[in-house]
Amino acid sequence: GVDNALSIGIEFVVVNVLDKGFDIHCHLERAWVFHYNDSFGSDVEFTQFYLSSHISYRTGDRWKFIVRAEAGYTEAKVDEFTIDIGGGQLDISDTELPSFYRFKAGGSKSVRGYGFETLSNNDIGSNHIITASIEVERKVFRRWSAAAFFDIGNAFNEWKDPDLRKGAGFGIRWYSIAGPVSLDYARALDVAGKPWRIHFTIGTPVL
């Protein structure tokens, strides 16, 4: 179906970038709060809060650390029910949030080792999200570096059961004119079979 969602709210974005390439020092902070109400003409009512931070800093000539974290909370109704599938049962937790406002985790800019936006209730998005990551880089050549990282997080509907997923791995970085080109090899630590996934990204260092 189609939902109409009209809101009032405020959003802040603060960006500071110094230097370039491997030597870059930067941070990005983002926050918002929105309220949706049927008196505004919305089909649904909910309030959503979000806060994230991305910090990159160099220490010495060859080492750099990247730390990022985000947390989001939505006050919205959740429908829970059970369906029978092939003799078994599947528990469904579905928020009434419109799809555009649902949180999802996983992927090269979130929890690596998992597919893009595959971490949420029933893969359809959730009310809340928590993710965090720490990465260390070592410069190898003028424009090349090696990296190791650990990510954790998930999107979920119930704070009592966030089921945070973990991923870890390593990668290489090439600092081109268009921004860093990254190739990561990450393992999903909470999935049977020890699966590995390749993540490839290109772009600015703070997005």
Protein Blocks (a to p, Z undefined) as FASTA:
>chain_A
ZZddddddddddddddehehjllccdddddddddddfklopabdcddddddddddddehj
kbccdddddddddddddddddddeehiacdddddfbdfklpcceedjklcghiaehkacg
hhnopfbdcdddddddddfblmbccdddddeddddfbfklnopacddddddddddfkbpc
dddddddfkbghiiacddddeddfkZZ
